[in-house]
Amino acid sequence: MKKIRHLLIALMLVCLNLGLIAQPDPTHNGDGTDVGGEPIGNSAPIGNGAIIIISLALVYMGKKLWDNRDKLIE
């Protein structure tokens, strides 16, 4: 029963993501003409998100180390 449930969950996740595949080509307009000009901006704005994720990971690691400090000392 667990295998069937896991299979159904995996199948549902795959089916939910199929809609993301059908995105239009960003280099062409809707009428087929090319998009003119350079892309807006220089890069993706991932700096702040990466800092947040890394800081949360460090806090989590610190909490785990603090909780297991007795095992680390032995």
C-alpha positions in Angstrom: 0.0 0.0 0.0 2.9 2.4 0.8 4.4 1.8 -2.6 1.2 2.7 -4.4 0.8 5.8 -2.3 4.4 6.9 -3.0 3.9 6.2 -6.7 0.7 8.2 -6.8 2.4 11.1 -5.0 5.3 11.0 -7.4 2.9 10.8 -10.4 0.9 13.8 -9.1 4.1 15.9 -8.7 5.2 15.1 -12.2 1.7 16.0 -13.6 1.6 19.3 -11.7 5.0 20.3 -13.3 4.0 19.5 -16.8 2.3 22.9 -17.2 5.6 24.6 -16.6 7.2 23.0 -19.7 4.8 24.8 -22.1 6.3 28.3 -21.7 6.8 30.4 -24.8 10.2 31.1 -26.3 11.4 34.4 -24.7 13.4 35.4 -27.8 10.2 35.7 -29.9 7.1 37.8 -29.6 3.7 36.3 -29.9 3.5 37.1 -33.6 6.8 35.4 -34.3 9.0 38.5 -34.6 12.2 38.7 -32.7 12.5 40.6 -29.5 14.8 43.6 -29.9 17.3 45.0 -27.5 19.4 43.7 -24.7 18.0 41.8 -21.7 17.0 44.0 -18.7 19.6 43.8 -15.9 22.9 42.0 -15.7 22.2 38.9 -13.7 19.6 37.1 -11.7 18.9 38.6 -8.2 20.0 35.6 -6.2 22.4 37.3 -3.8 20.0 38.1 -0.9 18.2 34.7 -1.2 21.5 32.8 -1.1 22.6 34.8 2.0 19.3 34.0 3.8 19.5 30.2 3.0 23.2 30.0 4.0 22.5 31.8 7.3 19.6 29.6 8.1 21.7 26.5 7.4 24.5 27.8 9.7 22.0 28.5 12.5 20.6 25.0 12.0 24.1 23.5 12.1 24.9 25.5 15.2 21.8 24.4 17.0 22.6 20.7 16.2 26.2 21.1 17.4 25.0 22.8 20.6 22.5 20.1 21.3 25.2 17.3 20.7 28.1 19.1 22.4 28.4 16.3 25.0 28.9 13.7 22.3 31.5 15.9 20.6 33.6 16.3 23.8 33.9 12.6 24.5 
